[in-house]
Structures are given as structure tokens and as C-alpha cells.
Amino acid sequence: MSPSSRTLSNTVIPAARESTGLGTEELLTNLEASINQFSANVKAKFTREGEW
């Protein structure tokens, strides 16, 4: 499993799985938070200083 797939599996997918019974606003809030965390994880993993 690639690092980005692992990050997705640890953030967005659990938020979607845990959405049963939530109201629309709570669901959207949880998904937005997990997407933001996913983005931060990917940036942290793949951002590095280049040669230039």
C-alpha cells in the first residue's frame, strides 16, 4: 500500500464509515476535518526541499 493510500485509509475512509446516524452538518464537518488531515499528512510526507 502506498503512503498516500495508507494516509487515506487512516483519515477519510474511517470518517465515511463512522457516518451512520449522523446529521448532514455533522457528517460534512467530520469529512472536512478528515480531508484536511489527509492533505496535511500528504504535504508533510511529500514536501521536501529541492536542489534549487
C-alpha positions in Angstrom: 0.0 0.0 0.0 1.4 3.4 -1.0 1.9 6.1 1.7 -0.9 8.2 0.3 -3.2 5.2 0.3 -2.3 4.4 3.9 -3.0 8.1 4.8 -6.3 7.9 3.1 -7.1 4.7 4.9 -6.3 6.4 8.2 -8.3 9.6 7.7 -11.1 9.9 5.1 -12.3 6.3 5.0 -12.9 5.9 8.7 -14.8 9.2 8.7 -17.0 7.9 6.0 -17.5 4.6 7.7 -18.4 6.3 11.0 -21.1 8.4 9.4 -24.1 6.2 10.0 -26.7 8.1 12.0 -25.0 11.5 11.8 -26.9 14.5 10.7 -25.8 16.2 7.5 -23.9 19.0 9.1 -22.0 16.7 11.5 -21.2 14.4 8.6 -19.8 17.2 6.5 -17.8 18.6 9.4 -16.2 15.2 10.1 -15.4 14.6 6.4 -14.0 18.1 6.0 -11.8 17.5 9.1 -10.6 14.2 7.8 -9.8 15.6 4.3 -7.9 18.5 5.9 -5.9 16.0 7.9 -5.3 13.8 4.8 -4.0 16.9 3.0 -1.7 17.9 5.8 -0.3 14.3 6.0 0.4 14.2 2.3 2.1 17.6 2.3 4.2 16.6 5.3 5.2 13.3 3.7 6.0 14.6 0.2 7.1 18.1 0.7 10.9 18.4 0.7 13.4 20.9 -0.2 14.6 20.6 -3.7 18.0 21.1 -5.1 17.1 24.5 -6.5 
